[in-house]
Amino acid sequence: MSASTRSSHGLDDRRKRLLFRCWHRGTKEMDFILGRFADAHIADLSEDEVVDLERLIELADPDLYNAFNDKIVLDPVYADGIFRRIKAFTGSGTPA
C-alpha cells in the first residue's frame, strides 16, 4: 500500500492537509505508519490530537521511525499523546 485509501471528502482543510502529509513523508516506512493511521483516524481526532499530530510530523523521518521501533526515546513533548496512539495502532506498543 503506498497511497491513501481514504477520501478527503468531508474533512476540514486542516485534516485534509494532515492526511496528505502523513502519506507523503519521504520514506515509505513512515508513509505506511502515519498514512495508515491517518486513513483510519483522521476524521475522529480531537483538536488536541490534531495539534499533537501536526507537531509530531515535523520531526525527521529517521527519528520518528527509530522511536516507533524503540531505538530512541523521543522528548516527552512528542512521546505522549498521539505518538502513543499511533504506536499502539501499528502494533508496536501497548494500546493507549
N, C-alpha and C positions, 0 to 999 in steps of 0.2 A: 504494500500500500504506500503510495507516495503522494497522495493528494487527498484533500478533504472529501469526506463522504457526506458532509452536512451542508445544506444550502444556507447561505447567509440571509435568506429571505426571513423577514420578521425580526431580525436583530437590529438593535440600535447601532449607530455608526461606530461607537467605541468598541462594541463587541465584534462587529464586522472586521475592524482593524486588527483586533486581538486574534481572531480566528485566522486571518491571513498570515499574521506574523508568526503564529505558532506553527504553521505549515511551511514557512519559508525562512528557516533559521540559518541555513548554510551547511548544515550537516544532516545527513539522512537520519542518523540516530536521534537527534534532537527533534527533527521534524516528526518522527514517529512517536516519540514520547509526548511532546507537547501538543502536537496536532491531534492525535487520538483523544487525549484528554479534552481538548477544546471542542472537538466534534461532539463528545458525549455530554459535556457540562457547561459550555459557554452561555447558554441561554438561562441556566439556573444559578449562576454565580451571584452572590450578594455584591453590593457595591464595594465592600471592604475586600472581598476576594478579587474583584476586578482590579482594584488598586494594587493588591499583592501580586497578581499575575503580571500587570504592567511593569512593576518594579523587578520581578524575578526575570522576565525575559530580556532585561537589559544586561544581564550577566553574560559573559562569554560562554559559548557552547562547550568548550573543554571543561570549564569549571562546573557548569551545570551537569554535564554528563558524568563527571567524576563524583559529584555529590550524590546523584541518583544511584550510583554504584558503590557508595560508601568508601570511596578512595580519598575524599577530602571532606572536611566539615565546613559547611557554609557559615558565614557570620550569622548570629541569631536573628538579625533583622530579616534575613531571607529564609532561614531554616525552619521557621514555624509557618503556620497558616497554610497557604495554598501549596507550598512545596511539599508538606506532609501529605496533603490530599492527593497530589499528583503521584507522589511516590507510592502511596497505597494503591492508587488506580493501576499503576504499572505492575503491581505485584511484587515490587522490590522493598516494600515496607509494610508495617502493620497498619490495618485500617484506622483512619483518623475520624 
